[in-house]
Structures are given as C-alpha cells and as structure tokens.
Amino acid sequence: MATAINQTSTSEEILRRPPAILYRWLGDKIFSTVIVLLGSCIILLAVGMAWLLYTEGSMALEEFGFFGFLKGRTWDPAVLLEFGTWPFLFGTLVTSAAALMLSLFPAVAVAVFSAEYAPRWLAGIIDNLVQLIAAVPSVVIGIWGIFVLAPWLRDTIYMPVYFWTETNAPGMMPILGNPMGYGMTTATIVLALMIVPYTTALTKDAIKSVPAAQREAARALGATRWEVIRMAVLPYARSGIMAGAILSLGRAIGETMAVAMLIGNKNTLPFSIFGAGSTMPSVIVNEFREAVENLHVSSLLAIGFILFILALIINLIAAFITCKLSISGGQTV
C-alpha cells in the first residue's frame, strides 16, 4: 500500500515539473535579454558621449559655424578669442597617416616572420616583446622620446636642416620652427612605434587562421615557401591585416600624451614635416585646464566632438572594408 502511494506521489511530482524544453527556453530568454541590455548600454554610452560633446561645444559651433570652425586657421584664446581647428585636424591626419605608412610594412614583416619562419621559441620571444611594447604607457614612451629620440633627431636631422635653411633659404625659417628635436617627424616616429603591436598581433592572428588546405593547394602547384605566403596566405589573411591597420590608425588618431610631449605644440600653419605642429588630442590636453573663457572651453569640447566623428567614420570604413574583404577572402587559389 505504501509503495503504491509513493509511486503515485512521484508520478504527480513528475507531472507538476515543467518540461526540460521550458528550462532551455527560459535560459535562452534570460541570456538574450542580458546580451541585448549590455549591447544597448554600449550604444547608449557612445550616443551619450557624442551628445555631451556636441551640447558643450555648441557655443563654438554656433559662433563660427561647423564648417567655419572646421576650416578656421587661427587659434587665439588670449586676444582675439578666435578659434579654428584646421591646424589640429591637419596635424592629426598627417601624423596618423604617416605613422601608419611607416609602421605597416615592418609590422606585417614581423608577423610573417613570427608565424611562418621563426622557430617556436623565437616566435614566443617576439610575441612577448610585441606585447611588451603595447603595454608600455604612452607617457613612458613620450619620456623616452624626450631623452633619447629627440636628441638623436636633433643632431642628425633637425640641426643640419636648420643650418642649411638658415644659410640657403632664410625665408623658410618660420616654417621649420625651432631645431630642438621636437616636431612632426618626432611625433610620427613615436606614433609608428606605438601602433606596430596592434597591426602585428592582428596580422599574425589572421595568418594563423589560414586553413592548411590553402597552403597545401599552393604547394601542390609547385609554389615555393615564399610564393605560398605571397599568393595563398597573405591574400587569404588580407581582411585581418586591413583590420589591424585600421585599428592602428584609430589608435594613432586618438593618441594624446606622447604626441603632446614631442610634437612641439604649434597652433598655426604653415606646415613642415620638420617643424612643430599640433593635433586635436594634444591641444585638448594642453589647454583644457587653463581654459577660463566659456568660448575657449566650448571650442575645446567641439574639437572633441569632431575627433569623435572622425574616429567613428574611420571605424565604419574599417568595418565596411573588412566585411568586403572577408566575403572574397577565400577565393585566392
């Protein structure tokens, strides 16, 4: 009798339990809701940042107009209270693009050597050194630039160019700036050093993700080791290489401390690769604490808004290019 009662109660408990599919459905709903909320928070945070920068910089944008502020060549917070961001925008684009061109091929070469040629122990050492460079704070790299790179450039490039210009073309002296080793060239070299790890890491990951069949197909056609890399590996990994390059460009555009310490911080044009200059992040970090006029503060925040838009455009272009290259990435051999 007791056994029958126990069997009946057990059957009733089983019937009262929800089926396993209900638990899976509930778990999926909770997981998807959490993911959507977290993703929405990121989007709302970005929109909130953009809105804050726009509202705080609206005074300058209304005073000079968006395109007038963008194309203005004068930055005078002391006397004229006239603000134009073109020298900083120009300096940002030039230093970032030059740093990317200077660092791209060495970074890809290091990644190819580490992934395809180096033995495992040497590849590990190279990877650790690359990660170490990426982990060094920018202010430390700026200090290295002040005490090591700038004096070397001063003695090998800046001073010879300065004295040659003083002797043969005195009219170019204002363009050249001071010959102390600080300027666009110094900032560009430091930026190139700082963005190498990003391109190298993503390029190596892309090379490692190339299927073995891709290499074997090229070898079956009689390709040498270098031809396998050139005709099969690199074309297949080009989306990852492009992603690393664009990520490095975004990193260079947003770099602040090292550039502010080495670029010379000249707020006007004309431009010279050997002369001093300034970028949008460097002018913000140099002047924000000393800004007392409302228009001056608003102009600095408007520069931040333009920098935000520039970074957004670059990331959208990177996503578009990477998507296009990924679609056709496997059709190489």
N, C-alpha and C positions, 0 to 999 in steps of 0.2 A: 504493500500500500504506500509506504513511504517512498519507495523507488518510483512508483508511478507519479506521485505528487512532485518529486524532484524533477522528473523528466518533463512534466507539464510546465513547471515554473521556468525551466531552462528554455523550453520552446517559446514561451511567452517573452522572455528576455531577448531572444534572438530576433523575434518578430518586431519588438519595440526598437531594436537598434536600427539606425539609418544605414542604408547600404554603403559599401565602400566607395561607390561612384560619387555619392553625395559628399564624402570627405574630400575626395580629389577635386570635385567642382568647387567646394568651399575654399580649399587651399589655393587653387588657381585664381579664384576671385580675389582673395586677400593679397596674393603675390602681385597680381596685375595692378590692383589698386595702389599698393605701396610704390610700385615702379612708376606708375603714372604720376603720382603725387610728387615723388622725388624729381622726376624729369620736369614736371611743371614748375617746381621750385627753382630749378636751374634757369629755366626760361624766364620766369618772373624776376629772378635776381638780375639777369642781364638786361631785361627791359627796364627794371627799376634804376639800375646804374645809368643807362642811357638817358632816361627821363630826368634824373637828378642832375646830370652834367648839362643837359640841354636847358633846364629851367634856371640853373645857377649861372649859366653862360649866356642867357637870353639877352641880358642888358648889352653886352658887347655885340652880339649878333644883330640886335635891333639898331644899335648906334652906327655900326659900319656896314650892315648888310652881310649876309652869309658869304657871298662871293667877294664882296669888298674886303671883308675880314680875311678871307682865304687868300686873296691876291695882294693884300697890302704889304708893302716892303719896309715900312717904318714901324719900329717898336720903341716908343719913348714914354716910359711910365713916369718920368720925372718932370718934364717941362710941358710937352705938347699934349700929353695924355692921348696919344695916337697909337693904335695897336693894329698890326698886320702880321699874319702868321706865315707868309710865304717864305721868308728865310729859314724858319724852323721846319716847315714842311719839305722844302727843298733839301735841307741838310739831312733830314730823316730818310728821305728816299735815296739820296746819293750814297750815304754811308751804308745803309742796309743793302742796297743792290750791289754795291762794290764789295761789301763783306761776303755776300752770298757767292758772287763770281769768284772771289779769291779763295773761298773755302770749299766750294762744291767738288772740284776735281780731286784735291787731296783727300777729302772725306770719303769719296767713293773709292779711291785707290786704297785707302786704309781698310775699308770694309771688304773689298775684293780680296786683298792680301790675307786678311784675317780669316775670311770664310773659305777661301779656295786654295791658298798656297801655304799658309803658315801651319806648322805642326800644332797639335792641341795645346801643348804647354805654352808655346809662344803666343798663340791666339788668346789664351786666358790672360796673359800679361798685358797684351794690347787692349783687350776689353776692359780690364781693370784700370788701366791708365786713362782710357777714354772716359770711363765713368767718373774717375777722379777729377778730370778737368771739368766735367759737367757739374760736379758737386761743389767746386770752389766758388765761394760767394763773389759776386761781381765787384764788390768794393775791394776785395783782396786782389783781384786781377787788376783793378784800377791802380792800387798801390804799386803792384809790380810794374805796371806801365809807367808810372811816375818815376820810379827809381831805376828801372832797367831799360825799358823800351824807349822812352822819351829821350834820355841822354844819348843812347846809341843813334837814334834817328837824327838828333840834333847835330851830332858830329859827322854823320855820314851823308845826310840828305839836306836837312834844313839850312845849316850854316853854309855849305857850298852854294846852294841855290840862292841864298840870301845875298852873299857877297857877289856872286855873278850878276844878280839882278841889280844890286847897288852900283856896280861898275858899268854894266852894259845897257840896262833898261831901268833907269831910276823911276820912271812913271809907273812901273808895276809894283813898287814897294808897298803901297796901301793894300793891294790885293794879296801880297804874300803874307803880310802880318808879321808878328814877332817870330824870330828864329829860335825859340827856346825848346822846340821839340814837341809842342802841343799844337794839334791841328787836326784836320780832316783825315790825313794819312794815318796818324797815330790811332785815332778812334776807329778807323776802318780795320786796321790790322788787329786791334784788340777784339773788335766785334767778330771778325773772321775766326779768331782763336776760340771765342766763346760759343760759336754756333757749330763748330766742327763736330762735337759729340752727338748732337741731335741728328744730323744728316748721316753720320757714320752708323749710329745704332739702328736707325730705321732701314738704312740700306742693307746692313748685314742681315737683319730680320727678313727683309724681302728676298735676299739671295738664298737664305736658308730655307725659305718656303717654296722654292722652285722644285717641282717634282723630279724625282730621279729619272723618270721616263723621258723628261725633257733633255737631260744631259745624255742619256743613253742613245736617244734618237740622233743627236748631233754626232756622237762618236761613231755610230753605225754608218753614218755618211762619210766617215773618214776625217772628221774635223780634229784639229789639234786641241791641246788643252786651252790655249788662249782663244782659239776660234769657238770652242764650246762656250766660253764665258761671254765672248763678244756677240755671238749670233743666237745663242739659246738662253743663257742665264740672264744677262742684263736686259734684253727686251722683255722677257717674262716678268722681271722684277721692276720694271720702269715705274709702275704706279707707286710702289713703296719708295723708290728713290725720289720721285716727284713729291710725295707726301713729306718726306724728310726735308727736302729743300724748302718747301713752302713753310713748314713748321719752323725751320731755321730762320727764314725771312721774317716771320711773325715775331720770333724771339729777338731778332736784331732790331726791329722797329720799336719794340717796347722796352729795350734796354735803357737803363737810366744812369746808375751811379758811375759805372766805368766810363761811359761816354761823357758824362758831365765833368769828370775829373781830367779828361785828356783832350777834349775837342777844342778847347780854347774859349768857348762861350762868347762868340761874336754874334751880335743880334742883327747885323745888317749884311746885305750883299754889296759889292760883287763877290763872286765865288772863286776860290782857287783850291785845288786839291792839297796844296802845301800850306794853305792859310788856315786861320781859325774859322770856326763855324759854330753852329748850334743845332740842336734837334728839339722836337716837341717835348719829349720827356725831360731833357736836360734843362730847358727853360722853366718848366714847371717846378722841378726840384730846386732850382737855383733861386727862384723869385717868389715862391708861394709864401714862405714865412715872412718875407719883408714887404709883401704887398699890403698897403693900407687903404688905397683908394678902391672904392667899390667897382669902378670900371676896370681897374687893374686885376682885381680878383676875378671878376666876371670873364675877362679876356683869357686868363689862365685856365679857367674851367671850360671855356669854349674851345681852347686848344685840346683839352682832354676829351671833349665830345668829338672833335674832328679825328683825334687819334683813335677813339673807339670805333668810329665809322670806317676808318682806314683798315684797322685790324679785322673788322667784320667782313669787309669786301675781300681782303686777302684770303681769309678762311673760306669764304664762299667760292672763290675762284679755285682754291686748292681742292675743295670737295668736288667741284664740277670736273676738274682735270683728272683727279684720281678716279672718279667714277667712270669717266670715258675711257681712261687707260686700262682700268680693270676689266671692262667689258671685252676689250680686244687683246688683253694681255696674254691669253693662252694661244693665240694664233701666230706663233713665231716660227715653228719648224714645219 
